[in-house]
Amino acid sequence: MSDKSDIRYPDENLVRLLKKNISGYEKNAPLTAIDLGCGSGRHLKLLNELRIGRIIGLDSSFNALLLSKKRFNGFLVAGDNRHIPIKDGSADFVIAWGSLHYNRKETLPLMLGEIVRVLVPDGHLFATLRTSRDTYLKTGKHLGNNTWATNLNDINGTIVSFYSEDELTRAFSAFGKFEFGLMERTLVGDTRAMISHWVVHAIK
């Protein structure tokens, strides 16, 4: 993981979503949350600050897990979103912030199915996906179906998929309820480079 990928502060959009939904979540036992693609550990630290009782960080990168360990003294697991090594119905909250789009599109239903499996009834997912409007990561080699092997230095060769609104709504129909919004910005000094995400809140 490069220094550029060592993001230290939580995303403000996720902070708002979590605070809003955790405050209204009624459960006697301690809450459990899983961060899929925990990366630098920034959202593990956030979950800890929000007093989540049991927090699990999962990432396929050993370097990411080492980095997370510096910020979060808790349960870290090596694995990926396609086969979450967590038992059925064990998580109240799942975060997949910036991890689901780093796969080919045919993998998304499998990942969402795994998330549904590990969530408790009425459990919440907070996730992002790159939209088809994004131009920042849409560089390198086009593999078809709006999927690219990006050539950005810090993630060179990484597979990234970009989703239309129709694709988004079809994918998240696996959940009982979901809502979404659009989060976009350009780079300072280069307004042609659009960073565009779907922000999704889904309930099992």
Residue pairs with C-beta under 8 A, 6 or more apart in sequence:
1 39
1 40
1 61
1 63
1 64
1 67
2 153
2 154
4 153
4 154
5 39
5 40
5 154
5 155
6 40
6 67
7 39
7 40
7 42
8 40
8 42
8 71
9 42
10 42
10 43
10 45
10 46
11 43
11 97
13 183
13 199
14 43
14 46
14 95
14 97
14 126
15 46
17 126
17 199
17 201
18 46
18 47
18 50
18 93
18 126
19 50
21 93
21 124
21 201
22 31
22 50
22 52
22 93
25 31
25 92
25 124
27 92
29 53
30 52
30 53
30 54
31 52
31 53
31 54
31 92
31 93
32 52
32 53
32 54
32 55
32 56
32 90
32 91
32 92
32 93
33 47
33 52
33 54
33 55
33 56
33 91
33 92
33 93
33 94
33 95
34 55
34 56
34 57
34 58
34 84
34 86
34 91
34 93
34 94
34 95
34 118
35 43
35 44
35 47
35 55
35 56
35 57
35 58
35 95
35 97
36 58
36 81
36 84
36 94
36 95
36 96
36 99
36 100
36 115
37 58
37 59
37 60
37 81
37 96
37 97
37 98
37 99
37 100
37 102
38 44
38 57
38 58
38 59
38 64
38 65
38 68
38 76
39 59
39 61
39 64
39 67
39 68
39 98
39 99
40 64
40 67
40 68
40 71
41 57
41 67
41 68
41 69
41 70
41 71
41 72
42 71
43 95
43 97
44 55
44 57
44 68
44 71
44 72
44 74
45 71
45 72
47 55
47 93
47 95
48 55
48 72
48 74
52 93
54 75
55 72
55 74
55 75
56 74
56 75
56 76
56 77
56 86
56 91
57 65
57 68
57 72
57 74
57 75
57 76
57 77
58 76
58 77
58 78
58 79
58 80
58 81
58 84
58 85
59 65
59 68
59 76
59 78
59 79
60 78
60 79
60 80
62 78
65 76
65 78
68 76
69 76
77 85
77 86
79 85
81 96
81 99
81 100
81 103
81 111
81 114
81 115
82 103
82 107
82 110
82 111
82 114
83 114
84 114
84 115
84 117
84 118
86 118
87 118
88 117
88 118
89 117
89 118
89 119
89 120
89 121
90 118
90 120
91 118
91 119
91 120
91 123
92 119
92 120
92 123
92 124
93 123
93 124
93 125
93 126
94 115
94 118
94 119
94 123
94 124
94 125
94 126
94 127
95 125
95 126
95 127
96 111
96 115
96 125
96 126
96 127
96 128
97 126
97 127
97 128
98 128
98 197
100 108
100 111
100 112
100 127
100 128
100 129
101 128
101 129
101 130
101 160
101 161
101 162
101 163
102 158
102 159
102 160
103 111
103 159
103 161
104 143
104 147
104 159
104 161
105 145
105 146
105 147
105 161
105 163
105 167
108 161
108 171
109 171
109 174
112 171
112 172
112 174
112 175
113 174
115 125
116 174
116 175
116 204
119 125
119 204
120 204
121 204
122 203
122 204
123 203
123 204
124 201
124 202
124 203
124 204
125 175
125 200
125 201
125 202
125 203
125 204
126 200
126 201
127 199
127 200
127 202
128 183
128 197
128 198
128 199
128 200
129 161
129 163
129 168
129 197
129 198
129 200
130 137
130 160
130 161
130 162
130 163
130 196
130 197
130 198
131 162
131 163
131 164
131 165
131 182
131 184
131 196
131 197
131 198
132 146
132 162
132 163
132 164
133 184
133 194
133 196
134 162
134 194
134 195
134 196
134 197
135 192
135 193
135 194
135 196
136 187
136 193
136 194
136 195
137 148
137 150
137 152
137 160
137 162
137 195
138 148
138 150
138 160
138 162
139 148
139 150
139 151
139 152
140 148
140 149
140 150
140 151
140 152
140 156
140 157
141 148
141 149
141 151
142 148
143 149
143 159
145 161
146 161
146 162
146 163
146 164
147 159
147 160
147 161
147 162
148 159
148 160
148 161
148 162
149 157
149 158
149 159
149 160
150 156
150 157
150 158
150 159
150 160
151 157
152 158
163 171
163 198
165 198
168 180
168 198
168 200
169 180
172 178
172 180
172 200
172 202
175 202
175 203
175 204
176 203
176 204
177 202
177 203
178 200
178 201
178 202
178 203
179 200
179 201
179 202
180 198
180 199
180 200
180 201
181 198
181 199
182 196
182 197
182 198
182 199
183 196
183 197
183 198
183 199
184 194
184 195
184 196
184 197
185 194
185 195
186 192
186 193
186 194
186 195
187 193
187 195
